[in-house]
Amino acid sequence: MPSGAAAEGAGSGGFIPETSSDFAAAPDPFQRLWTPHRAVYVTKGQGAHDDDCPFCSAPSKSDEEALIVARGSHAYALLNLFPYNPGHLLVCPYRHVSDYDEATLDETAEIASMTQTAMRVLRQVSSAQGFNIGMNQGAVGGAGIAAHLHQHLVPRYAGDSNFFPIIAETKAMSQLLGDVRTAIAEAWPRD
């Protein structure tokens, strides 16, 4: 039982919130993963974007700088800057369109083809056991960057602790983005 005021309040039937010093000293069955470097993102979100669309400007940068893993004729694949899991990719058309029904047949075909290739590559380089694939359409649909169409491809693993973001606003990331980008880009098939 915690010492100090929290212990006294608990013993007398009153409720006194625990302090961080009491919490740190109290044994409990949970393992805690501390990621203080993510505090700014958790408390303030991704922040406002420049007037420039990040998905329009990414192709003009180097692959390493923009985290691009593959480029096609109508679409490209890049790592999500704020991934849910290592290897979380976004597949975007080069053209600035916001909704799926605005994309051309060539764009949707290449987005689909790149998504299939990405699944194969992620199974190869990271032994992904499953995937979440989807598009959030519009701000009310959950799109962080609603102005430019992009499809999420999130590799999933048994026991990948997907409850952390829900209950603790924390995500354990075991690999650096640059290392993940290099592994995926090197394994991506060349035409």
Stockholm file with secondary structure:
# STOCKHOLM 1.0

chainA/1-191         MPSGAAAEGAGSGGFIPETSSDFAAAPDPFQRLWTPHRAVYVTKGQGAHDDDCPFCSAPSKSDEEALIVARGSHAYALLNLFPYNPGHLLVCPYRHVSDYDEATLDETAEIASMTQTAMRVLRQVSSAQGFNIGMNQGAVGGAGIAAHLHQHLVPRYAGDSNFFPIIAETKAMSQLLGDVRTAIAEAWPRD
#=GR chainA/1-191 SS CCCHHHHHHHHTTCCCCCCHHHHHHSCCSCCCCCCGGGHHHHHHCSCCCCSSCHHHHGGGSCHHHHTEEEECSSEEEEECSSCSSTTCEEEEESSCCCSGGGSCHHHHHHHHHHHHHHHHHHHHHHCCCEEEEECCCSGGGTCTTTTSCCEEEEEECTTCCTTHHHHHSCCCCCSCHHHHHHHHHHHSCCC
#=GC SS_cons         CCCHHHHHHHHTTCCCCCCHHHHHHSCCSCCCCCCGGGHHHHHHCSCCCCSSCHHHHGGGSCHHHHTEEEECSSEEEEECSSCSSTTCEEEEESSCCCSGGGSCHHHHHHHHHHHHHHHHHHHHHHCCCEEEEECCCSGGGTCTTTTSCCEEEEEECTTCCTTHHHHHSCCCCCSCHHHHHHHHHHHSCCC
//
